Amino acid sequence: MFRWVCAAVAGAVLSGFAFLLVTGRYANDGPVILQLGAGHGLHRGDLFVATGWAVAMVMLAVLAWPHRRPVSRADRPGPSR
């Protein structure tokens, strides 16, 4: 449960930063790829932010997912050598 709380907090912070990057103006916005309205659009730099956000969210889920410990030879039933 603690892992999921940590992953949720990290995901919320990461999402907030990504939102600020996408909605703000910065030096390397890049060209507009998709015009959404007057003065608003999807820039090439926004795709980089969205891709990084998606990869980071998947990695958080992988880290938070419960892992099973591999069974060692000492734990396996059977004759010991």
PyMOL commands that set and color helices and strands:
alter all, ss='L'
color gray80, all
select helices_A, chain A and resi 2-23+44-64+73-75
alter helices_A, ss='H'
color red, helices_A
select strands_A, chain A and resi 32-37+40-43
alter strands_A, ss='S'
color yellow, strands_A
deselect
rebuild
show_as cartoon
